[in-house]
């Protein structure tokens, strides 16, 4: 499984949405077929989770997952947009 680096805010944001939905980590774990510890680790450090696991959690919580380009300078002064990962 490939690991994609994501911003540090993703785990806490997913946790906040889970709590807004009234779900426990055990509820999420049961629905995803993983352990409670796996959900806890995902919320604490989503940057080390597989894209598949993050995507499945987003689907479960009803959260859209989008990549936002970041402008980066290129040679010659032009900017290049790339996903921030």
MMTF fields as JSON, N, C-alpha, C and O atoms, coordinates in Angstrom:
{
  "mmtfVersion": "1.0.0",
  "mmtfProducer": "UNKNOWN",
  "numBonds": 339,
  "numAtoms": 340,
  "numGroups": 85,
  "numChains": 1,
  "numModels": 1,
  "chainsPerModel": [1],
  "groupsPerChain": [85],
  "chainIdList": ["A"],
  "bondAtomList": [4, 2, 8, 6, 12, 10, 16, 14, 20, 18, 24, 22, 28, 26, 32, 30, 36, 34, 40, 38, 44, 42, 48, 46, 52, 50, 56, 54, 60, 58, 64, 62, 68, 66, 72, 70, 76, 74, 80, 78, 84, 82, 88, 86, 92, 90, 96, 94, 100, 98, 104, 102, 108, 106, 112, 110, 116, 114, 120, 118, 124, 122, 128, 126, 132, 130, 136, 134, 140, 138, 144, 142, 148, 146, 152, 150, 156, 154, 160, 158, 164, 162, 168, 166, 172, 170, 176, 174, 180, 178, 184, 182, 188, 186, 192, 190, 196, 194, 200, 198, 204, 202, 208, 206, 212, 210, 216, 214, 220, 218, 224, 222, 228, 226, 232, 230, 236, 234, 240, 238, 244, 242, 248, 246, 252, 250, 256, 254, 260, 258, 264, 262, 268, 266, 272, 270, 276, 274, 280, 278, 284, 282, 288, 286, 292, 290, 296, 294, 300, 298, 304, 302, 308, 306, 312, 310, 316, 314, 320, 318, 324, 322, 328, 326, 332, 330, 336, 334],
  "bondOrderList": [1, 1, 1, 1, 1, 1, 1, 1, 1, 1, 1, 1, 1, 1, 1, 1, 1, 1, 1, 1, 1, 1, 1, 1, 1, 1, 1, 1, 1, 1, 1, 1, 1, 1, 1, 1, 1, 1, 1, 1, 1, 1, 1, 1, 1, 1, 1, 1, 1, 1, 1, 1, 1, 1, 1, 1, 1, 1, 1, 1, 1, 1, 1, 1, 1, 1, 1, 1, 1, 1, 1, 1, 1, 1, 1, 1, 1, 1, 1, 1, 1, 1, 1, 1],
  "groupList": [{"groupName": "UNK", "atomNameList": ["N", "CA", "C", "O"], "elementList": ["N", "C", "C", "O"], "formalChargeList": [0, 0, 0, 0], "bondAtomList": [1, 0, 2, 1, 3, 2], "bondOrderList": [1, 1, 2], "singleLetterCode": "X", "chemCompType": "L-PEPTIDE LINKING"}],
  "groupTypeList": [0, 0, 0, 0, 0, 0, 0, 0, 0, 0, 0, 0, 0, 0, 0, 0, 0, 0, 0, 0, 0, 0, 0, 0, 0, 0, 0, 0, 0, 0, 0, 0, 0, 0, 0, 0, 0, 0, 0, 0, 0, 0, 0, 0, 0, 0, 0, 0, 0, 0, 0, 0, 0, 0, 0, 0, 0, 0, 0, 0, 0, 0, 0, 0, 0, 0, 0, 0, 0, 0, 0, 0, 0, 0, 0, 0, 0, 0, 0, 0, 0, 0, 0, 0, 0],
  "groupIdList": [1, 2, 3, 4, 5, 6, 7, 8, 9, 10, 11, 12, 13, 14, 15, 16, 17, 18, 19, 20, 21, 22, 23, 24, 25, 26, 27, 28, 29, 30, 31, 32, 33, 34, 35, 36, 37, 38, 39, 40, 41, 42, 43, 44, 45, 46, 47, 48, 49, 50, 51, 52, 53, 54, 55, 56, 57, 58, 59, 60, 61, 62, 63, 64, 65, 66, 67, 68, 69, 70, 71, 72, 73, 74, 75, 76, 77, 78, 79, 80, 81, 82, 83, 84, 85],
  "secStructList": [7, 7, 5, 7, 7, 7, 7, 6, 2, 2, 2, 2, 2, 2, 2, 2, 2, 2, 2, 2, 6, 6, 7, 7, 2, 2, 2, 2, 2, 2, 2, 2, 6, 1, 7, 2, 2, 2, 2, 2, 2, 2, 2, 2, 7, 4, 4, 4, 1, 5, 2, 2, 2, 2, 2, 2, 2, 2, 2, 2, 2, 6, 7, 7, 7, 7, 7, 7, 3, 3, 3, 3, 3, 7, 6, 6, 1, 7, 3, 3, 3, 3, 3, 7, 7],
  "xCoordList": [0.828, 0.0, 0.878, 1.859, 0.536, 1.299, 0.914, -0.247, 1.886, 1.661, 1.791, 2.785, 0.808, 0.812, 0.871, 0.046, 1.829, 1.95, 0.822, 0.585, 0.148, -0.951, -0.701, 0.095, -1.374, -1.18, -1.504, -2.358, -0.816, -0.995, -2.404, -2.818, -3.141, -4.467, -5.515, -6.605, -5.226, -6.24, -6.765, -7.979, -5.892, -6.337, -7.261, -8.352, -6.854, -7.742, -9.066, -10.103, -9.03, -10.274, -11.203, -12.41, -10.643, -11.464, -12.038, -13.186, -11.248, -11.731, -12.89, -13.902, -12.755, -13.819, -15.107, -16.192, -14.996, -16.178, -16.804, -18.026, -15.967, -16.488, -17.302, -18.397, -16.761, -17.443, -18.73, -19.733, -18.706, -19.922, -21.015, -22.201, -20.609, -21.565, -22.04, -22.906, -21.473, -21.875, -21.333, -21.914, -20.224, -19.617, -18.427, -17.684, -18.255, -17.069, -16.018, -16.302, -14.797, -13.753, -14.122, -13.796, -14.798, -15.228, -16.256, -16.21, -17.186, -18.17, -17.473, -17.786, -16.523, -15.799, -14.981, -14.98, -14.293, -13.472, -14.32, -13.925, -15.476, -16.374, -16.805, -16.804, -17.17, -17.65, -16.548, -16.809, -15.309, -14.192, -13.518, -12.727, -13.836, -13.201, -11.763, -10.919, -11.488, -10.146, -10.262, -11.364, -9.134, -9.153, -9.38, -9.18, -9.797, -9.949, -8.597, -8.516, -7.536, -6.193, -5.835, -5.165, -6.268, -5.983, -6.693, -6.124, -7.914, -8.65, -7.962, -7.81, -7.553, -6.863, -5.574, -5.287, -4.797, -3.54, -3.814, -3.073, -4.876, -5.229, -5.566, -5.122, -6.338, -6.706, -5.502, -5.426, -4.578, -3.399, -2.349, -1.631, -2.253, -1.181, -1.646, -1.141, -2.598, -3.139, -2.083, -2.242, -1.015, 0.042, 0.766, 1.52, 0.548, 1.203, 0.202, 0.544, -1.006, -2.037, -2.059, -1.618, -2.575, -2.716, -3.85, -4.791, -3.741, -4.794, -6.111, -7.157, -6.076, -7.296, -8.0, -9.22, -7.249, -7.855, -8.426, -9.525, -7.692, -8.196, -9.448, -10.429, -9.41, -10.553, -11.779, -12.873, -11.622, -12.747, -13.328, -14.546, -12.455, -12.94, -13.703, -14.746, -13.193, -13.886, -15.266, -16.24, -15.348, -16.637, -17.599, -18.768, -17.112, -17.932, -18.46, -19.617, -17.622, -18.001, -18.725, -19.226, -18.779, -19.42, -18.592, -19.131, -17.27, -16.341, -15.736, -15.304, -15.704, -15.047, -13.546, -13.084, -12.798, -11.345, -10.863, -11.112, -10.178, -9.725, -8.259, -7.79, -7.56, -6.173, -6.165, -6.775, -5.485, -5.414, -4.024, -3.026, -3.953, -2.633, -1.964, -2.619, -0.666, 0.145, 1.018, 1.67, 1.034, 1.87, 3.322, 3.661, 4.166, 5.606, 6.347, 5.995, 7.37, 8.139, 8.888, 9.423, 8.921, 9.685, 10.835, 10.896, 11.721, 12.831, 12.26, 11.322, 12.8, 12.326, 11.228, 10.685, 10.882, 9.919, 8.468, 7.616, 8.15, 6.766, 6.426, 7.323, 5.144, 4.743, 4.151, 3.593, 4.282, 3.78, 2.84, 3.197, 1.634, 0.69, 0.874, 0.931, 0.968, 1.112, 0.261, 0.043, -0.227, -0.918, 0.048, 1.241, -0.473, 0.362, 0.446, -0.354, 1.423, 1.642, 3.055, 3.393],
  "yCoordList": [-1.171, 0.0, 1.243, 1.311, 2.215, 3.452, 4.37, 4.42, 5.089, 6.076, 7.455, 7.749, 8.287, 9.653, 10.579, 10.469, 11.484, 12.438, 13.464, 14.038, 13.681, 14.65, 15.665, 15.421, 16.794, 17.804, 17.272, 16.402, 17.804, 17.362, 17.599, 16.948, 18.515, 18.831, 17.775, 17.792, 16.874, 15.935, 15.048, 14.915, 14.444, 13.553, 14.247, 13.744, 15.392, 16.102, 16.54, 16.554, 16.895, 17.287, 16.089, 16.204, 14.94, 13.733, 13.35, 12.914, 13.51, 13.222, 14.14, 13.687, 15.418, 16.381, 16.03, 16.109, 15.646, 15.27, 14.012, 13.925, 13.03, 11.795, 12.12, 11.592, 12.992, 13.343, 14.129, 13.939, 15.009, 15.742, 14.783, 15.033, 13.686, 12.692, 11.771, 10.922, 11.94, 11.12, 9.702, 8.791, 9.512, 8.181, 8.052, 9.011, 6.876, 6.588, 5.984, 5.599, 5.905, 5.232, 3.767, 3.19, 3.164, 1.768, 1.633, 0.668, 2.596, 2.565, 2.596, 1.813, 3.519, 3.675, 2.423, 1.927, 1.922, 0.719, -0.449, -1.162, -0.638, -1.731, -1.569, -2.538, -0.355, -0.129, -0.223, -0.585, 0.104, -0.003, -1.373, -1.699, -2.173, -3.488, -3.411, -4.208, -2.433, -2.269, -2.226, -2.272, -2.139, -2.059, -0.62, 0.332, -0.486, 0.844, 1.538, 2.748, 0.777, 1.359, 1.932, 2.961, 1.285, 1.794, 3.127, 4.036, 3.249, 4.512, 5.592, 6.727, 5.24, 6.185, 6.678, 7.875, 5.75, 6.135, 7.028, 7.978, 6.723, 7.527, 8.95, 9.91, 9.086, 10.424, 11.168, 12.393, 10.442, 11.082, 11.424, 12.414, 10.607, 10.789, 10.31, 9.313, 11.013, 10.602, 10.628, 9.977, 11.368, 11.464, 10.16, 10.053, 9.165, 7.874, 6.787, 5.604, 7.165, 6.198, 6.008, 6.872, 4.869, 4.631, 5.499, 5.84, 5.84, 6.623, 5.871, 6.479, 4.569, 3.761, 3.911, 4.066, 3.865, 3.97, 5.369, 5.513, 6.392, 7.764, 7.944, 8.538, 7.433, 7.556, 6.851, 7.415, 5.655, 4.91, 5.645, 5.69, 6.221, 6.971, 8.215, 8.541, 8.904, 10.083, 9.712, 10.43, 8.601, 8.142, 7.842, 8.226, 7.164, 6.819, 8.066, 8.102, 9.082, 10.299, 11.314, 12.324, 11.045, 11.983, 13.223, 14.319, 13.053, 14.166, 14.062, 12.986, 15.185, 15.212, 15.34, 16.169, 14.529, 14.567, 15.189, 14.652, 16.312, 17.01, 17.384, 17.702, 17.338, 17.789, 19.23, 19.567, 20.069, 21.477, 21.77, 21.46, 22.365, 22.677, 23.798, 24.702, 23.711, 24.759, 25.327, 24.576, 26.643, 27.272, 27.221, 27.59, 26.759, 26.674, 27.401, 27.284, 28.15, 28.844, 27.862, 26.861, 28.15, 27.359, 28.207, 29.411, 27.579, 28.316, 29.346, 29.046, 30.534, 31.582, 32.438, 33.308, 32.209, 33.055, 32.625, 33.196, 31.64, 31.169, 30.318, 29.862, 30.108, 29.247, 27.964, 27.919, 26.945, 25.624, 25.174, 25.242, 24.711, 24.2, 22.707, 21.972, 22.271, 20.85, 20.518, 21.377, 19.285, 18.895, 18.98, 18.713, 19.352, 19.481, 18.139, 17.846, 17.32, 16.026, 15.631, 14.566],
  "zCoordList": [0.0, 0.0, 0.0, 0.74, -0.817, -0.865, 0.28, 0.687, 0.791, 1.839, 1.217, 0.553, 1.427, 0.916, 2.121, 3.028, 2.139, 3.245, 3.141, 2.078, 4.232, 4.258, 5.362, 6.268, 5.285, 6.324, 7.717, 7.883, 8.696, 10.082, 10.61, 11.569, 10.005, 10.505, 10.151, 10.723, 9.244, 8.774, 9.891, 10.043, 10.67, 11.746, 12.731, 13.0, 13.28, 14.205, 13.562, 14.225, 12.283, 11.614, 11.467, 11.683, 11.1, 10.991, 12.35, 12.44, 13.404, 14.765, 15.112, 15.647, 14.815, 15.12, 14.378, 14.953, 13.114, 12.336, 12.922, 13.049, 13.283, 13.886, 15.124, 15.314, 15.966, 17.204, 16.919, 17.606, 15.913, 15.529, 15.073, 15.287, 14.443, 13.954, 15.084, 14.872, 16.281, 17.419, 17.37, 17.959, 16.672, 16.551, 17.49, 17.701, 18.045, 18.846, 17.935, 16.801, 18.45, 17.674, 17.461, 16.424, 18.433, 18.293, 17.168, 16.405, 17.056, 15.965, 14.608, 13.711, 14.478, 13.219, 12.924, 11.798, 13.927, 13.748, 13.253, 12.331, 13.862, 13.474, 12.012, 11.253, 11.621, 10.259, 9.211, 8.064, 9.605, 8.667, 8.694, 7.81, 9.716, 9.832, 10.304, 9.895, 11.179, 11.742, 13.263, 13.811, 13.93, 15.384, 15.849, 15.095, 17.095, 17.692, 17.708, 17.5, 17.953, 17.96, 16.596, 16.518, 15.525, 14.178, 13.953, 13.349, 14.426, 14.291, 15.122, 14.67, 16.32, 17.191, 16.542, 16.55, 15.98, 15.308, 14.103, 13.849, 13.362, 12.199, 12.621, 11.99, 13.672, 14.14, 14.714, 14.621, 15.298, 15.892, 14.842, 14.983, 13.785, 12.807, 11.437, 10.92, 10.855, 9.554, 8.462, 7.429, 8.679, 7.68, 7.421, 6.454, 8.271, 8.069, 7.68, 7.685, 7.35, 6.975, 5.462, 4.704, 5.044, 3.609, 3.061, 3.777, 1.8, 1.162, 1.236, 1.463, 1.05, 1.095, 2.44, 2.489, 3.513, 4.843, 5.065, 5.602, 4.659, 4.803, 3.947, 4.393, 2.727, 1.823, 2.398, 2.379, 2.896, 3.476, 4.68, 4.856, 5.512, 6.667, 6.216, 6.782, 5.209, 4.691, 4.138, 4.365, 3.419, 2.908, 4.052, 4.003, 5.071, 6.222, 6.922, 7.341, 7.048, 7.756, 6.873, 7.367, 5.573, 4.658, 4.42, 4.264, 4.391, 4.202, 2.81, 2.397, 2.08, 0.772, 0.969, 1.753, 0.269, 0.316, -0.985, -2.065, -0.885, -2.087, -1.933, -0.84, -3.036, -3.059, -3.523, -4.537, -2.791, -3.138, -3.675, -3.025, -4.859, -5.4, -4.613, -4.094, -4.544, -3.939, -5.044, -5.77, -5.177, -6.2, -5.757, -4.633, -6.66, -6.39, -7.493, -8.667, -7.118, -8.155, -9.05, -8.574, -10.323, -11.293, -11.792, -11.542, -12.48, -13.09, -14.053, -14.791, -14.056, -14.938, -14.333, -15.014, -13.05, -12.364, -12.479, -11.798, -13.312, -13.421, -12.196, -11.487, -11.95, -10.832, -11.365, -12.462, -10.584, -10.947, -9.845, -8.669, -10.201, -9.212, -9.071, -10.056, -7.823, -7.521, -6.317, -5.462, -6.23, -5.012, -3.83, -3.974, -2.669, -1.474, -0.768, 0.121, -1.167, -0.514, -0.498, 0.017]
}
